[in-house]
Amino acid sequence: MEQEAEQPIPVQVGTSDSSSRVSRVRKLLFRRMLVGIKDGRFFLGGFYCIDKQGNIILQDAVEYRSTRRSSPSPMEQRCLGLILIPSSCRATCHVDCSIDEQLSLLSLRET
């Protein structure tokens, strides 16, 4: 049985400013994202969603953490799957994309 690809569901929002933000964030969907949190750990996974509070959900996530406090130290990794990263814990966030796409996404910070 052949399955059809899922089409994005249009989101109805009140203002054109918020619809512009939604469309820019949609461009990030399913891209590889590296998120660093305040305790020094990093999570690499596919960007799945973000809520109004700025919490991020990554799918197929892998956690990377230093096994020692000294630098340079070997990194330990473990597979986690689907995870939620609270905005209060997030320190850095990087998206895997081309340089042209990075420049166009810089406007996400300005608004």
GIDAFEN-V767590 format. One record per backbone hydrogen bond with DSSP energy under -0.5 kcal/mol. CO is the residue of the C=O (numbers start at 0). NH is the residue of the N-H. E is the energy in kcal/mol with one decimal. If there is no record, write none. Layout:
CO,NH,E / CO,NH,E
//
This chain:
7,9,-0.5 / 9,11,-0.5 / 10,12,-0.6 / 14,18,-1.7 / 15,19,-1.9 / 16,20,-1.8 / 17,21,-2.4 / 18,22,-2.2 / 19,23,-1.8 / 20,24,-2.4 / 21,25,-2.2 / 22,26,-0.8 / 24,27,-1.8 / 25,28,-1.2 / 27,30,-2.1 / 30,46,-3.0 / 31,95,-2.9 / 32,34,-0.6 / 32,44,-2.1 / 33,93,-2.7 / 34,42,-2.6 / 35,90,-3.6 / 35,91,-1.7 / 36,39,-2.1 / 40,36,-2.5 / 41,63,-3.0 / 42,34,-2.9 / 43,61,-2.2 / 44,32,-3.1 / 45,58,-2.7 / 46,29,-3.3 / 48,56,-2.7 / 50,53,-1.7 / 54,50,-1.7 / 55,84,-3.4 / 56,47,-2.8 / 56,48,-1.4 / 57,82,-2.5 / 58,45,-2.6 / 60,79,-3.0 / 60,80,-1.5 / 61,43,-2.4 / 62,77,-1.7 / 63,41,-2.5 / 64,75,-3.6 / 73,66,-2.0 / 75,64,-2.6 / 77,62,-2.9 / 80,60,-3.2 / 80,82,-0.5 / 82,57,-2.1 / 83,85,-0.6 / 84,55,-2.3 / 85,88,-1.4 / 85,89,-1.0 / 88,37,-2.3 / 91,35,-1.8 / 93,33,-2.9 / 94,96,-0.9 / 97,101,-2.2 / 98,102,-2.3 / 99,103,-1.9 / 100,104,-1.9 / 101,105,-0.9 / 103,106,-0.7 / 104,107,-2.2 / 105,108,-1.3 / 105,109,-0.8 / 106,110,-1.0
//
